[in-house]
């Protein structure tokens, strides 16, 4: 198919061209050496730029009030790499939001939400030409190798794998966060490989030197800029010729796709910036830039904001300033697609046919050699990154690390596989609870686990979230404990101080989770006042958009549901202040049944959006199985007579027909703590098992009686002091404590029992 000439719109597309507008938004300054390439953080709040002197500048965009034609100048946080060579920089999302940068042969990580110093990730064993990340793992490019790093691993095993790349003069590296494919730019083409399938590399031949690379947000389109000024564009997994965009007169130093994949921006070493529409490959707009006045040919890049069509470029005149541009469609005449939503224009199906050219198959020229890096000195058996460990078909670290590819679509948990995963944590739960959990999550509901303390609710919630992360249904789970001090600022977001530049909007815990697809585990959610802490969350959970009383870059902060009917009053997802709820996002919360001890019972409005699943103590037979196993372990260190008397006392204490287990059942975790206490206490002096168990109950179990009513307390008191711990010091201490804690009960009432 013949391609349109640059600057000339084919028939039927002239109207589309008129709907694209490029407007200046502002400038960022505060550096003393020439900038090279801007990079947005994974959440879009910070912007970083590498400088020729070896420093990295970071700007906090929450401090700004951007608007069209509103120019400003603020100073950046300067980070010293420790090397005078220009640093390669890439954003990462773990361990926390930050940037990774090179210092000669070394790789450093610096978080941006605070003033923490940079920490060492590892040594590439050679000069680093480029860095890339899929937000979870890192890739570093040297002269002839690509090395993969796991920032969450211990220092000895962070270097997970290495690929030897047989490609001359490698210059750039790009890792598709959506598709998992790594592209390497060099003389003569692009190397392609997937760390999960290292035996299927590919080579895209180009009769030129490739200088810059970029993957689309969906990860199925790759753009490569060459020294000759051409841009080669492919679509993955289709066997057709590549598309070439021509219009630059100098080597391409940077390419970038917009967050909705509708636009492609490119810049060359002479400072020229051009915008292309992805659908038809026509150059639509050229951003005016003055010629460089530094005497040095600029080697600049550019970057689109990950959640808005805001483009960051380097001013080619002095190379000391970042310029921000708004690249948008005319909303009154064009309905933008919802990126990633099946069935919407511009979703995955539409992109499949957007470009007539395709990425050659990975079965092409096998010019990438796999080299396995041992997990530790002397150990060469460790699996490669994403490779299945021995005897397990799951990806390495699937249960604990953020999934590389977060699935967008229906959540479909297998109850059988989930049950097996939960069992590996040590929990023994009825299959009914697991099936209810899987069904509720698959039905797009959040889950509230309800039960007495010690039944494993929190362990279960964490295990379910880790299983979903390992299946690629969500990112790394966020685990927290609710607090009575929580407000909407903590959970949804609000104005907080940012460095020395005043106040700016910062998203709260729940807003960060819902906009990134990370499942949120909230322990003891009833500790928080649902009205004050969750505010408008219930409206969002009901599928309605909510506008918050804050602004980001001049745009109101809005929380938008994943699927909605868009009208003229809605803010488009590409605007800077929009947080779109990920369709896979879920909350897994726990609540203890403790009667009046619960400070803030959840409101009916919030409970409406949760599936409430009871997690009671196990059935008597299963409970006894657990206790017998713990007693067997204890019997190996306890004297026989102590072990026997302990077993008899436990049988009386946990009898399902007695008042304690009928009126305030003890969770298995509490009983396990008591048995562990008995073992440690027995080491200090030999006493009868009944006496030791009485001490253990006083230390671990008596606190569980809070919140009970008068009749329940008196019934349990009589059972414990006359049947379980009679004539023991612990029994007398327990009697005294219960009387002291409940002076409202007349002393005669205790004696009557």
BELBEL-V473114 format. One record per pair of residues at least 6 apart in sequence whose ideal C-beta (glycine too) atoms are under 7 Angstrom apart, sorted by the first residue. I is the first residue (numbers start at 1). GAP is how many residues later the second one is. D is the distance in Angstrom with one decimal. If there is no record, write none. Layout:
# BELBEL-V473114
i->{I	I}
gap->{GAP	GAP}
d->{D	D}
This chain:
# BELBEL-V473114
i->{1	3	3	3	4	4	4	4	6	6	6	7	9	9	13	13	16	17	19	19	19	19	20	20	20	21	22	22	22	22	22	23	23	23	24	24	24	25	25	25	25	25	25	26	26	26	26	26	26	27	27	27	27	27	27	28	28	28	28	28	28	29	29	29	30	30	30	30	31	31	31	31	33	33	33	33	34	34	34	34	34	34	35	35	35	35	35	35	35	36	36	36	36	36	36	36	37	37	37	37	37	38	38	38	38	38	38	38	38	39	39	39	39	39	39	40	40	40	40	40	41	41	41	42	42	42	42	42	42	43	44	44	44	45	45	45	46	46	46	46	46	47	47	47	47	48	48	48	48	48	49	49	50	50	50	50	50	50	51	52	53	54	54	54	54	54	54	55	55	55	55	56	56	56	56	56	56	57	57	58	58	58	58	59	59	60	60	60	61	62	62	62	62	62	63	63	63	63	63	64	64	65	65	65	66	66	66	67	68	74	77	79	79	81	81	81	81	82	83	83	85	87	87	87	88	88	88	88	88	88	89	89	89	90	90	90	90	90	91	91	92	92	92	92	92	92	92	92	93	93	94	94	94	94	94	95	95	96	96	97	97	97	98	98	98	98	99	99	100	100	100	100	100	100	100	101	102	102	104	105	105	105	105	105	105	106	106	107	107	107	107	107	108	108	108	108	109	109	109	109	110	121	121	121	121	122	122	122	124	124	124	126	126	127	127	128	128	128	129	129	129	129	130	130	130	131	131	131	132	132	132	132	133	133	134	134	134	134	135	136	136	136	137	137	137	137	137	138	138	139	139	139	139	139	140	140	141	141	141	143	144	144	145	145	145	145	146	146	146	146	146	147	147	148	148	148	148	149	149	149	150	150	151	152	156	157	157	159	160	160	160	161	161	161	161	161	162	162	163	163	163	163	163	164	164	165	165	165	166	166	167	167	167	167	167	168	168	168	169	169	169	170	170	170	171	171	171	171	172	172	172	172	173	174	174	174	174	175	176	176	177	178	178	178	179	179	179	180	180	180	180	181	181	182	182	183	183	183	183	184	184	185	185	185	185	185	186	187	188	188	189	189	189	189	189	190	190	190	190	190	191	191	191	191	192	192	192	192	193	193	193	194	195	195	196	198	198	199	200	200	201	201	201	201	202	202	202	202	202	203	203	203	204	204	206	206	206	208	208	208	208	209	209	210	210	211	211	211	211	211	211	212	212	212	212	212	213	213	214	214	214	214	215	216	216	217	217	217	217	218	218	218	218	218	220	220	220	221	221	221	221	221	222	222	223	223	223	223	223	224	225	225	225	225	226	226	227	229	229	229	229	229	229	230	230	230	231	231	231	231	232	232	233	233	233	233	233	234	234	234	234	235	235	235	235	236	237	237	238	238	239	239	240	240	240	241	242	243	243	243	243	245	245	247	247	248	248	248	248	250	250	250	250	251	251	252	252	253	253	253	253	253	253	254	254	254	254	254	255	255	256	256	256	256	257	257	258	258	258	259	259	259	259	259	259	259	259	260	260	260	260	260	260	261	261	261	262	262	262	263	263	263	263	263	263	264	264	265	265	265	265	265	266	266	267	267	267	267	267	269	269	269	271	271	271	271	271	271	272	273	273	273	273	274	274	275	275	275	276	276	276	277	278	279	287	287	289	290	290	292	292	292	292	293	293	294	294	298	298	298	300	300	300	302	302	302	303	304	305	307	308	308	308	309	309	309	309	310	310	310	311	311	312	312	313	313	314	315	315	329	331	336	336	337	337	337	337	337	338	338	338	339	340	340	340	341	341	342	342	372	372	374	374	375	383	383	385	386	386	387	388	389	394	398	399	399	399	400	401	402	402	402	403	403	403	403	405	406	406	406	406	406	407	407	407	408	408	411	411	411	411	412	413	413	413	413	415	415	415	418	418	418	418	419	419	421	421	422	422	422	422	425	425	427	427	427	428	428	428	429	429	433	433	436	437	437	437	440	440	440	441	441	445	445	446	446	446	446	447	447	447	447	448	448	448	448	449	449	449	449	449	449	450	450	450	450	450	450	451	451	451	451	451	452	452	452	452	452	453	453	453	453	454	454	454	454	454	455	455	455	455	455	456	456	456	457	457	458	458	460	461	461	461	462	462	464	465	465	465	465	466	468	468	469	469	469	473	474	474	474	474	475	475	475	476	477	477	477	478	478	478	478	478	479	480	480	481	481	482	482	482	482	482	482	483	483	484	484	484	484	486	486	487	487	488	488	488	488	489	490	490	491	491	491	491	491	491	492	492	492	492	492	492	492	493	493	493	493	493	495	495	495	495	496	496	497	498	505	505	505	507	510	510	511	511	513	513	514	514	514	515	515	515	515	516	517	517	517	519	519	520	521	522	522	523	524	524	524	525	525	525	525	526	526	526	526	526	527	527	528	529	530	530	530	530	531	534	536	538	538	538	539	540	540	540	540	541	542	543	544	545	545	545	545	545	545	546	546	547	547	548	548	550	551	551	552	552	553	555	555	555	555	556	556	557	558	558	558	559	559	560	560	560	560	560	561	562	562	562	562	563	571	573	594	594	595	595	596	597	597	617	617	617	617	618	618	620	623	623	626	627	627	627	630	630	631	631	631	634	634	634	634	635	637	638	638	639	642	642	642	643	645	645	645	646	646	646	646	649	649	649	649	650	652	652	653	653	654	654	655	658	659	659	659	660	660	663	663	663	663	664	664	664	664	664	666	666	670	670	670	673	674	674	674	674	674	677	677	677	678	678	678	681	681	682	690	690	691	691	691	694	694	694	694	695	698	698	698	702	702	705	705	710	713	713	714	714	714	717	717	717	718	720	720	721	721	721	725	725	739	739}
gap->{355	240	241	278	6	276	277	278	240	241	277	276	8	273	267	269	261	267	310	311	314	315	264	265	309	307	253	263	265	303	305	45	302	303	45	299	301	41	43	285	299	300	301	38	40	44	45	46	298	44	45	46	294	295	296	19	31	46	48	293	294	44	291	292	27	44	45	46	20	26	45	289	18	19	20	22	17	18	260	262	285	286	14	16	265	279	284	285	287	14	15	16	50	263	264	265	12	13	217	263	264	9	11	263	264	265	274	276	284	9	50	51	52	60	264	7	51	263	265	266	50	56	71	49	50	51	55	93	264	54	261	262	263	15	16	17	12	13	14	15	66	12	14	265	275	8	9	10	41	51	8	273	6	36	37	38	39	51	6	34	31	27	29	30	31	32	33	23	24	25	26	23	25	31	33	43	45	19	21	18	19	21	54	15	17	438	439	444	492	436	442	443	444	490	11	435	438	439	441	8	489	486	488	489	258	487	488	487	258	427	422	31	39	6	20	22	27	21	20	21	19	14	15	16	13	14	40	41	42	43	10	12	42	9	10	41	42	43	8	42	6	7	8	17	41	43	46	59	42	43	42	57	58	308	382	56	57	15	17	14	15	16	11	12	13	14	11	13	7	8	9	21	31	33	38	7	26	29	23	18	19	20	21	22	23	14	17	14	15	17	33	42	10	11	12	13	9	10	12	42	8	17	28	30	37	27	36	37	16	18	23	16	17	15	16	12	13	14	12	13	41	42	11	42	43	7	9	42	7	41	42	43	6	42	41	43	46	270	42	265	266	268	11	12	13	248	267	11	13	7	9	34	36	43	7	9	29	32	43	27	20	21	17	18	19	20	17	19	27	36	38	12	15	12	13	47	237	9	10	11	8	10	7	249	220	218	219	214	213	224	225	34	211	212	223	224	209	211	30	35	205	207	208	205	207	19	26	203	201	203	17	19	21	24	200	18	19	20	17	18	40	14	15	16	14	15	39	40	13	39	40	41	11	9	39	40	41	7	39	43	42	40	41	227	40	41	57	14	16	224	225	11	13	11	13	7	9	30	39	6	7	25	26	27	28	39	24	22	17	18	14	15	16	17	21	14	16	20	23	34	10	12	176	177	9	10	12	170	8	9	175	6	190	191	190	172	186	171	162	163	161	165	166	167	158	159	160	161	162	161	162	164	30	156	18	20	26	18	19	20	22	17	18	14	16	14	15	16	40	41	42	13	40	41	42	43	9	11	9	41	42	43	7	41	45	40	42	44	122	43	121	122	130	133	15	16	131	12	14	40	130	134	12	137	8	10	32	34	41	8	6	27	30	41	6	26	24	19	20	21	22	23	39	14	15	16	14	21	24	35	10	12	9	10	12	122	124	8	123	124	125	120	122	123	124	123	121	122	120	121	119	122	116	117	118	116	115	38	112	113	114	31	36	27	36	18	20	24	26	18	19	20	22	17	18	14	16	14	15	16	46	47	48	12	13	46	47	48	9	11	9	46	47	48	7	47	46	51	69	45	46	47	48	49	50	80	315	49	76	77	79	86	314	17	78	90	15	16	84	12	13	14	15	46	64	12	14	8	10	37	39	46	8	10	6	33	34	35	46	28	29	30	18	20	21	27	29	45	17	14	16	29	40	9	12	9	10	52	6	7	8	7	76	75	26	38	27	26	27	6	24	25	27	24	25	24	25	16	18	21	14	16	19	9	10	11	9	7	271	271	266	267	268	17	18	19	265	14	16	266	14	16	10	12	10	12	8	6	8	7	241	236	238	7	8	9	10	13	6	9	235	7	7	8	68	6	222	6	7	8	12	6	8	7	6	13	11	9	10	9	6	7	76	72	67	68	71	66	75	67	73	74	66	69	71	72	67	66	68	69	111	178	65	66	177	175	176	30	31	62	173	30	25	28	29	55	19	20	23	16	20	46	49	12	15	42	46	7	12	38	41	34	38	29	32	33	190	194	198	27	31	180	182	177	10	27	176	7	171	173	6	145	165	166	140	141	163	164	141	163	164	166	141	143	162	164	8	11	12	141	164	166	141	143	162	163	164	165	6	142	163	164	165	140	141	165	213	215	139	214	217	251	212	213	214	215	216	160	161	162	212	213	159	212	213	133	158	65	132	155	60	127	129	17	59	124	12	54	56	123	11	6	51	6	7	8	111	43	44	45	110	41	42	43	42	41	42	44	31	35	40	42	43	42	29	42	42	43	40	41	42	43	45	46	44	45	43	44	45	115	42	47	45	46	6	44	45	47	19	18	19	17	18	19	42	43	46	16	18	19	43	44	45	56	12	13	14	15	18	8	9	10	55	7	10	6	6	45	47	52	72	10	27	48	68	7	72	67	68	71	64	65	66	67	66	65	67	68	67	69	67	67	65	67	67	66	67	68	64	65	66	77	65	72	74	75	76	72	73	72	71	70	72	73	76	72	72	10	67	68	71	7	6	19	21	41	68	67	18	17	13	14	15	16	19	25	12	13	9	11	9	10	7	6	26	24	25	23	16	20	21	22	15	21	20	13	19	20	20	22	13	18	19	20	21	20	18	19	20	21	20	7	7	112	113	112	113	111	109	110	6	48	50	51	8	50	36	31	45	42	23	27	44	42	45	12	16	44	9	41	44	45	8	42	41	44	47	40	46	47	46	43	44	45	32	43	46	47	40	41	44	75	43	71	72	7	71	7	17	6	61	56	57	60	56	59	45	49	52	53	40	41	44	48	52	35	38	30	31	34	27	19	22	23	26	27	19	22	23	14	15	18	11	14	10	35	38	37	38	39	31	34	36	37	35	32	35	36	32	35	8	11	35	25	29	35	36	39	21	33	36	35	11	14	10	13	14	6	9	8	11}
d->{5.1	6.5	7.0	5.9	4.9	6.8	6.7	5.1	5.8	3.7	4.4	5.6	4.9	5.5	5.7	6.5	7.0	5.4	5.1	3.9	5.8	5.0	5.1	6.2	6.1	5.9	6.2	4.8	6.0	5.6	5.4	4.7	6.7	4.6	6.3	6.9	6.0	5.0	6.1	6.7	4.2	6.1	5.2	7.0	5.4	5.9	5.3	5.1	5.0	5.5	6.8	6.1	5.1	6.7	5.4	6.8	5.0	6.5	7.0	6.7	4.1	4.6	6.4	5.0	6.6	6.4	3.5	4.1	5.7	4.8	6.2	5.5	4.4	5.0	3.8	6.7	6.5	4.6	6.4	6.7	3.8	6.7	4.5	5.7	7.0	4.9	5.6	6.7	6.6	4.6	6.8	6.7	5.4	6.3	6.4	6.8	6.9	5.9	6.3	6.5	3.2	5.9	4.9	6.6	6.6	4.8	4.1	6.7	5.5	4.9	5.2	6.5	5.6	6.8	5.7	5.7	6.5	5.5	5.5	5.6	4.9	5.4	6.2	5.0	6.9	4.2	5.8	5.3	6.6	5.5	5.1	4.9	4.8	6.8	5.6	5.5	5.6	6.7	5.9	6.5	4.7	4.8	6.0	6.0	6.7	5.8	6.7	4.8	5.6	5.0	4.9	6.0	5.7	5.7	4.7	6.9	4.7	6.9	6.4	5.2	6.3	4.8	4.9	4.5	5.9	6.8	6.0	5.4	6.5	5.6	6.6	4.4	6.4	5.9	6.0	6.9	5.4	3.8	5.9	5.9	4.6	6.6	5.8	6.7	5.0	5.0	6.3	6.7	6.6	5.7	3.2	5.5	6.1	6.7	6.8	4.8	4.2	6.5	4.6	6.8	6.0	6.5	6.9	5.7	6.8	3.3	4.9	3.8	6.1	6.3	6.8	5.7	6.3	4.7	5.8	4.1	6.8	4.7	4.1	4.4	6.3	4.4	5.1	6.5	6.6	4.4	5.6	6.9	5.1	4.4	5.5	4.6	6.8	7.0	5.4	4.2	5.5	4.8	5.6	6.6	5.9	6.9	5.4	6.9	4.9	6.3	6.8	6.7	4.0	6.8	5.8	5.9	6.1	5.9	6.5	6.0	6.2	4.8	6.5	6.9	6.1	6.1	6.0	5.5	4.0	5.1	5.9	6.6	6.0	6.9	5.1	6.5	5.8	6.7	5.8	5.7	4.0	6.1	6.8	5.5	5.3	6.5	5.9	6.1	6.5	6.4	5.3	4.2	5.6	6.4	5.9	6.9	4.3	6.6	5.9	6.3	6.6	5.5	5.2	6.2	4.1	6.9	5.9	6.1	6.3	6.0	5.1	5.5	4.8	5.3	5.8	3.9	5.6	6.4	6.7	5.4	6.7	6.1	4.8	6.6	5.8	6.1	4.4	5.1	4.0	6.7	5.5	6.8	4.7	4.3	5.6	4.1	7.0	6.2	4.8	4.5	6.7	5.4	5.4	6.5	4.7	5.4	6.0	6.5	5.9	6.6	6.9	4.0	6.4	5.6	5.7	6.0	5.4	5.8	5.1	6.9	5.7	4.2	6.4	6.9	6.2	5.8	5.5	6.5	5.5	6.3	4.5	5.7	6.9	6.6	6.3	5.9	4.7	4.8	4.4	5.8	4.9	5.2	5.9	6.5	5.5	5.1	6.9	6.1	5.6	5.1	6.1	5.3	6.6	6.9	4.4	6.3	6.7	5.6	4.6	4.7	4.6	5.2	6.4	6.9	5.7	6.4	6.7	4.2	5.5	5.5	5.6	6.1	4.7	7.0	6.2	3.7	6.9	5.3	6.9	5.8	4.2	6.7	5.5	4.4	6.6	5.7	6.8	4.3	5.2	6.4	6.9	5.4	4.1	6.5	5.1	4.8	5.8	4.7	3.9	5.9	5.3	5.0	4.2	3.7	6.6	5.4	3.0	6.6	3.4	6.4	6.8	5.5	6.2	5.6	5.9	5.9	5.2	5.8	6.8	5.3	5.5	5.1	5.9	6.6	4.2	3.8	6.5	6.7	4.9	6.2	6.3	4.6	6.6	6.7	5.9	5.1	4.5	4.5	6.6	4.5	6.9	5.7	7.0	5.5	6.8	5.9	6.7	5.8	6.7	4.1	6.6	6.1	4.3	7.0	5.0	7.0	4.7	5.6	3.8	4.2	6.6	6.9	4.6	6.4	6.6	5.6	6.8	3.5	6.2	6.5	4.0	7.0	4.3	5.1	3.7	5.1	6.9	5.4	7.0	6.5	6.0	4.1	5.8	4.9	7.0	6.4	4.3	4.9	5.6	5.5	6.4	5.7	5.4	5.6	6.3	4.2	5.4	6.0	5.2	5.3	6.9	5.4	5.0	4.4	5.2	5.9	5.7	4.4	4.7	6.0	5.6	5.3	6.2	5.9	7.0	6.6	6.4	5.9	6.1	4.8	6.1	6.6	5.4	7.0	7.0	6.5	5.2	6.2	5.8	5.1	4.5	7.0	5.9	4.7	5.3	2.5	4.9	6.1	6.9	6.1	4.3	3.8	5.7	5.8	6.5	6.3	6.3	5.3	6.9	5.5	4.1	6.2	6.3	5.6	5.3	5.6	6.9	4.6	6.5	6.2	6.5	5.3	5.8	6.1	3.8	4.6	6.5	5.0	5.9	4.2	7.0	6.7	2.8	6.9	5.8	6.9	6.2	5.5	4.3	5.3	4.5	5.8	5.8	6.6	3.9	5.9	5.7	5.8	4.9	6.7	4.4	6.2	6.8	4.0	5.0	4.3	7.0	6.1	5.1	5.8	5.5	5.8	6.1	5.0	5.2	5.7	6.0	6.9	4.7	6.5	3.1	4.8	6.7	4.9	5.0	5.3	5.3	4.9	5.6	6.5	4.8	4.8	6.5	6.0	6.4	5.7	5.7	6.3	6.4	6.9	6.2	6.9	6.3	6.4	4.7	6.7	5.6	6.0	6.3	6.4	6.7	5.8	6.9	5.7	6.8	6.4	6.5	6.7	5.7	4.4	5.5	6.7	5.4	5.5	6.6	5.6	5.4	7.0	4.7	6.0	6.7	5.0	6.4	5.4	6.0	5.5	4.4	6.8	5.9	5.3	7.0	2.6	6.4	4.0	6.1	6.6	5.5	5.4	5.2	5.3	4.4	6.1	6.7	5.4	6.4	5.4	6.2	5.3	7.0	6.5	4.8	6.7	4.5	5.2	5.1	6.5	7.0	5.4	6.4	6.5	5.7	6.8	4.9	5.6	3.7	6.6	6.9	6.2	6.3	4.6	5.1	5.5	6.8	7.0	5.2	5.6	4.3	7.0	4.7	5.5	4.6	6.0	6.1	6.1	4.5	5.4	5.5	5.7	5.1	6.9	6.3	4.1	5.3	5.9	6.1	5.5	6.5	5.3	4.6	2.1	6.3	6.8	4.4	6.8	6.5	6.5	6.4	6.8	5.2	5.1	6.6	6.2	6.6	6.9	5.9	4.4	6.3	2.8	4.9	5.4	6.8	5.0	6.3	6.3	6.8	5.9	5.9	3.1	4.4	6.5	4.5	6.2	6.4	6.4	4.4	3.4	5.3	4.4	6.9	6.2	5.2	6.3	6.2	5.6	4.9	6.7	4.9	5.2	6.6	6.3	6.7	5.7	5.5	5.4	5.8	5.9	4.2	5.7	5.8	6.8	5.5	4.6	4.2	5.5	5.5	6.7	5.6	6.0	4.4	6.2	4.5	6.5	6.3	6.4	4.8	5.8	4.9	4.8	5.8	6.1	6.5	6.2	6.3	7.0	6.9	6.3	6.2	5.0	5.9	6.0	6.0	5.3	3.5	6.9	6.3	5.9	6.8	4.3	5.5	4.1	5.8	4.9	5.3	6.5	5.3	6.1	4.9	6.0	4.2	4.9	4.1	6.1	5.9	4.8	5.6	5.0	5.2	6.5	5.5	6.8	5.5	6.7	5.6	6.1	6.0	3.8	5.5	6.6	5.2	6.8	5.6	5.4	5.2	5.4	6.7	6.1	6.4	2.3	6.2	3.7	4.0	4.9	6.5	5.7	4.1	6.7	6.7	6.9	6.6	4.1	4.9	5.0	5.3	6.6	4.8	4.0	5.8	6.2	5.6	5.9	3.6	4.4	5.4	5.7	6.3	5.0	5.9	6.6	6.1	5.9	5.6	5.4	5.9	4.6	5.5	5.9	5.5	4.3	6.1	6.3	4.8	5.7	6.7	5.0	5.2	5.0	6.9	4.3	6.2	5.9	4.4	6.0	5.5	6.8	5.3	4.9	4.3	4.1	6.0	6.2	5.6	6.6	6.9	5.9	4.4	3.9	5.5	6.2	6.9	6.8	6.7	3.7	6.4	5.4	6.5	4.6	5.6	4.5	5.4	6.0	7.0	4.8	6.2	5.3	5.6	6.9	6.6	6.9	6.2	5.9	4.2	4.2	5.0	4.3	6.8	6.1	6.6	6.7	4.5	6.1	4.5	4.3	5.5	5.9	6.8	6.3	6.3	6.8	5.8	4.3	6.5	4.7	6.4	4.6	4.4	6.4	6.7	6.5	6.4	3.5	4.9	5.6	4.9	6.3	5.0	4.9	6.4	4.4	5.3	6.1	6.8	6.3	4.0	6.8	5.8	6.8	4.7	4.9	5.7	6.2	6.0	6.2	6.7	6.1	4.6	6.4	5.2	4.8	4.8	6.5	6.3	4.4	5.0	5.5	6.5	5.2	5.4	5.0	6.6	6.3	4.2	7.0	4.7	6.7	5.9	6.7	4.9	6.4	6.7	6.7	6.7	4.7	5.4	4.9	4.3	6.9	4.4	6.5	6.3	5.1	4.3	4.3	7.0	4.8	4.8	3.6	6.9	5.3	4.5	5.2	6.0	5.3	5.1	6.7	6.6	5.7	6.9	4.8	6.7	5.4	6.4	5.2	6.5	4.0	7.0	5.3	5.2	6.8	4.8	3.4	6.2	4.6	5.2	3.7	6.1	4.7	5.8	6.6	6.7	6.6	4.7	6.9	6.8	5.5	6.2	6.9	6.4	5.7	4.9	7.0	5.6	6.9	6.5	5.5	6.8	5.1	4.4	5.8	6.5	5.6	6.7	5.9	6.8	4.7	6.7	5.1	3.4	5.4	6.1	3.1	6.8	5.8	5.9	4.4	4.6	6.3	6.5	5.8	4.9	6.6	5.0	5.9	7.0	6.6	5.4	4.0	4.9	4.6	5.3	5.9	6.8	4.5	6.5	6.1	6.1	5.9	5.9	6.9	6.7	6.1	6.2	5.8	5.9	6.4	4.7	6.7	3.8	6.2	5.1	6.3	4.2	6.1	6.5	4.5	6.0	5.3	5.3	6.3	6.2	6.5	6.2	5.0	6.8	6.2	4.1	4.9	2.6	5.8	5.0	5.4	5.8	5.6	6.2	6.3	6.7	6.4	5.9	6.7	6.3	6.2	6.9	5.2	5.5	6.5	6.4	3.8	7.0	6.1	5.0	6.6	5.3	3.6	6.7	6.9	6.0}
